[in-house]
Amino acid sequence: MSGLRLSVRTKLTALYGGMFLLAGVVLLLINYLLVSTTLPATQPFATAAVAGRAQPGPADTTVVYPPAPTVELVSTSLDEYRSSTLSNLLLQSGVALVIAAGLAVLLGWLTASRVLRPVHEVTSAARKLGAENLDRRINLDGPQDELKELADTFDRMLDRLAGSFDSQRRFVANASHELRTPLAVQRTLIEVALADPEVTPQVRRLGQHLLHTNERSERMIEGLLTLARSDRGLPSRVPVQLAEVAANVVRALGPLAAEHEVEVHADLAERTVAGDPVLLERLVTNLVENAIRYNRPGGSVHVRVGRNPALTVQNTGPVITADAIPQLFEPFRRLDHERTSGASGAGLGLSIVRSVAQAHDGSVYAQPAESGGLVTGVWLPESR
């Protein structure tokens, strides 16, 4: 962005300096032509001058014409004088024009900087904006010109955005309660019905299926709420030990790894990240859980916490082509039936990972592993 500002300032400076230089050249040419036409012609002037000196006094009426060599000598001297005068005029005017052009470029640079200063303020304010600090405003002072109108329009747009984000926050808070409560009630009713010893096998199978569907719906709603929360940005940040978060996640997912016959290996170095501990735990959980679920029996998962990338998770799952990876980060997108068969996920795992990473001013990448599976890395800025 600074390169763009410099380019605009340079263009304005070049425009100011070029216009001044063009005007100076035109003025110099006009001045040269005026001086050139003002100086008398050498031959007639030399003849008249020598003749005037050769004339006798008033009493003598005889006209004496000057000899030709004298006229030629005077004419040559006048030609040299005329040429010298015009050359000096061009040289001195050219030097003055170059000096004035340099001053014009300097003044043009300063003027362009002053003119673009409000634009810089608008750009700086826009760069600092985020979902967590939409209360920032430019509040540009100055005359009511086009730049002031631009800044005021930008402030009014921020007012509308802030109102929209506030509405979204209220919606997420209400949805969190309104969507979770009915599902919790349904799950309780199904569990109570299945606890009855007189339940028939058909009803029990139906109840188990309903519990599985209910659990999947709860996971989907939880994922959507987490996705909405991370998309809103971070209202506050605290130092988080990423190695401790990863260790807790690996420990908590131990039973799931044993169920899928997958070994989890952890290489955890000290790494501090400024952010939301709940969202960072969800990021690590989604990556490790996906690596376990979408794996092969007897496979492995390697979890590494380091400097850059901050977190790397690699598994030994099925072969994935490079062109199929981008769709994994889209909500509700999966690769194929084989990859998701038996999985209770909702297709939001990597979408949440990307959203949480972006909320922490980071990024996420994925690439196929050479022997099958996926290597996913998360870049996060260090805590200051």
N, C-alpha and C positions, 0 to 999 in steps of 0.2 A: 504493500500500500504506500509506503514511503517513496518507493521508486516511481509510482504513478504520480504522486504529488510533485516530486522533483521534475518529472517530465513536463507536467503542466506549467510549472514555474519557469522552466527553461524555455518552453515554447513562447510564453508571454514575454519573457526577457528578449528572446530573439526577435519577436514581433516588434517590441518597442525599439530595440536597437536598429533593426532593419529599416523601419519607417524613418527614424531619425537620420540614418546614414543616407537613405535615398533622398530625403529632403535636402540634406547637406550637399550631396553631389549636384542636385538640380540647382541649388543656390550658387554653388561654385561655378557651374557652367554659365549661369546668367551673369554673374559678376565678371567672369572672364570675357564674355562677349561684350558687355558694356564697356569695360576698360579698353578692349581691343578696338572697338569702334570710336572711342573717345580720343585715343591717341591719333594724331594727324598722320596722313600719308607721307612717307619720307621724301620722295622725289620732289613733289611740289613745294613741300615745306623747306627743303634744302635750297631749292632755286630761289624762292622768295626771300629766304634769310640772307643768302649771299648777295643777292641783288640789292637788298636794302642797305647792306653795309657798303657796297661799291658806289652808290649814288652820291653825286657831289652836293654841295650846299644848295640852299633855296635860290640863290642868284643865278646859278647855272642851270639851264633847262635841258642840257644834253643828257640823254639816258645812256648809262654805261652798263652793259651786260657783263655778268661774271664769266670768267673762263670756265670751260667744261670740267677740267680736272678738279677745280675747287668745289664745284657742285657735287661731283662724284665722291669726293672725300667726305664732305658733310653728310651726303646721303648714306654712305656706308656707316659712318659713326652713328647716325640716327637709327639705322636698321639694327645695329648692335645694341643700342640703348633700348629700343622697343622690344627686341627679343629678350634681353636681360630682364626688363621690367615684367613682361608677361611670364617668364620662367620663374622669377622670384614670387610673383603673385600665385602661380600654381603651387609652388613648393610650400610657401608659408601657409596658404589656405588649406593645402592637403594635410600638413602637420596639425594645424588647428582642428581640421575635421576629424582626424584620427583621435586626437585627445578628447574632443567633444563626444565622439562616438563611444569611447571608452567610458566616459562619465555617464553617457546615456544608458549604456548597458548596465552599469552599476546601479544607477537610479531605477532602471527598469526592473532589475532583480529585487531591489528593496520594495518597490511599488507592488510587484507581483506577490512578494511574500506577504505584504500587508493586506492585499486584496484577497489572497487565498487563506488568510488566517481564520476567518469564520468557517470556511470549508474544512480546514484541519480540525477545528473544534467539533464540528458535526461528525467527522470521521472518527475522531478519538472517542467521542461519546458512544457512537455506534459500536466501536470495537469493544468497549468495556461493558456493553449491555449483555445481560443474560436473563434467564427466567427467574433467577434469584435476586436480581437487582434492577427490576423494571421501574423503580422509583427515580432513577437518574433522569435529569433533564438538562438540556443545553442552556436555556435561559440566556440567549445571546443578547447583549446590550448593543445599542447603536441606532443609527437612523433607520427609518422604515424603508429599506431598499429590498432588492431581490434576495440578498443573502439573509437578511433578517426574516423575510417571508419563508425562505427555505428552512431555517432553524425552527421557526414557530410551527410550521407544518410538520416537521419531524417530531416536535414535542407533542403535538396533538395526536400523531400516530402512536406515540408511546403511551399516551393516556388510554387509547382504545385497546392497545395490546395488554396493558396492565389490567384493564377491566376484563378482558377475555381470559387471561390467566387466572384471575381471581375466581371467575365463574368455573373454570376447569378444576381448580382446587376444591371448591365446594362440591362439585359434582363427584370427584373422586372420593371425598370424605363420605358423602351420602351413599354412593354406590358400594363402598366398602361395607357399610352396615346392611343396606337393603339386599345385597346379593349374598352375603355370607349367612345371614340369619336363616332364610328359608332352606338353604342347603344343609345347614347344621340341624335344623328341625327334621328334615327328611331323613338324614342319616340316623338320627336318634330313633325315629319311628321304625325304620327298617331294622336296626339292631335290636330293638325291643321285640319286634315281631319274630325275628330269627331266634331269639332267646327262648321262645315258647317250645317246650319239648314235644308238643303235639303237631309241630309244623311238618307238612308232608315234604318228601324229597323234591317234588316239582317246585313248591313254593320256596324251599330253601335255595334251590338253584337260581330261581328268579330273584330272590333277595340278594344273593351274592352278586349277580349281574348288576342289580340296581346300586349296590354299594360301590362296585367298581366304576359305574357310570357317574355316581355322585362324587366319588373321589376325583375322577378326571375333571368334572365340572369345577370342583373346588380349586384344583391346581390351575385350571385355565383362568378362573377369576383372579386367583392370587397373582398369576403371571401378568394379567392385564393391569391389575392395580400397581404392581411393581414397575411395569413398563411406563404407565402414566406418571408415576412418581418420579422416576429417573428422567423422563422427558421434560419435567418441569424444572429440572436443575436442582442445585443443592443450596438450601437456605443457609447452611452453616457447614463448616469443615473442622474436623478434629484429626490429630495424628493417629493413624491406624497402623499397627504392626501386621503387615500382610502375611508374614510367616506364621504368626500365631493364628490368624484367620484360616489360612490354608491347613494348618495342623488340625484345628478343630473340625474343619469340614471333612478331611480325610478320615479322622476318627469317627465322626458321626455316620459317614457313608460306608463304614466297614461291613456292617451286615448286608447292605445292598451289593457290595463287591463279592462277598462270600456267596450270596445267592446266585450271582451270575458267573461264579467261578473265575473271577478276575483278580489279579494281584495289583495292588496300588503301591507304587514306590514314590517316596517324597524326598526331594532335595531342596531344603528350605534354608535360604540365607536371610540375613537381616535386611529388611526393606521397609521403610516407613513411607506411608502414603497419606496425604491430606485429603480427607473425604468423609463419607457417611459409612460407618462400620456395618450397618444393616445391609445397605446396597452392595458394598464390597463383598460381604459374606454371600449374598445371593449370586453375585457374579462368579465367585469361586465355586459355589455349590452347583450352579448350572453347568459349568465347564466340566467338573469332575463327574457329576452325575451322568451327563451325556456320554462322556468317555467310557463310563462303566456300562451303561445300558446298551449303547451301540457298539458292542465289542463281541468278540467270539469267546466261547468257553476255553479256559486256559490262557486267555490273553492277559495283557498287562496295561496299566495306566501309569505314566510318569508325570509327576507334578513337580515343577521346579519354580522356585521364587528366587529372583536375582535382581540385577540392576536394570538392564535393558535387554529383552523385555522384562517387565516386572513379574509376569506370571506366564508360564508355558505349560500346557497340558497336551500330552500326546498319548494316543491309544493305539491298539493293534486291531482295529475293526476292519470291516470290509474295504475293498479298494474304492476310492472316490476319485472321479476325474476332476481336473482343475476347473473346467467350465461349469461344473455343477455346484461349486462352493458358494458363489454369490447368493444363490437362492436360499441357502441355509440361514442367512441372516435376515430374511424377510419373515414377518409374522405369518404363522399358520402354513409355512412352506416346508415340505419334507422332500427327501430324495425319491424314495420308492417304497413299495409295500414291504420288501424284505428288510429294509433298514428300520422301519418303524413297527414291524409286526410284534405284537406283544408288549409294546411300549404304552405307557399311560400318559405320555406327554401330550402337550397341546400344540407343539410346533412353535413355542415362544422362547425356548431356552437361549439360543444364540441371539435372538432379537433383543432380549433383555440384557445379555452380555454387552452387545454393542451400545445400547442406550446408556447403560451404567458407565461404561468406559468413556463415552462422549461427555456425560455429565461430570466426570472427573477430569476433563480436558485431556483425555487420552484417546487411544484408538485400539482396534482389535484387527488381527489378520488371521487367516487360516490357509493352510496348504496341505496337499495330500502327502502322507508319509510314504517313503519308498516301498515299504513292505505291506502297505495297506493301513487304513486308519486315517486319522486326521491330526495335524499339529496346529494348535491354536495358541497364539501369543497375544498378550495384552500389554500395551505400552501405557504407562502412567507416569506423570511428573512426580519428582521427589518432593517430599514435604520440606518446607523451608522453615 
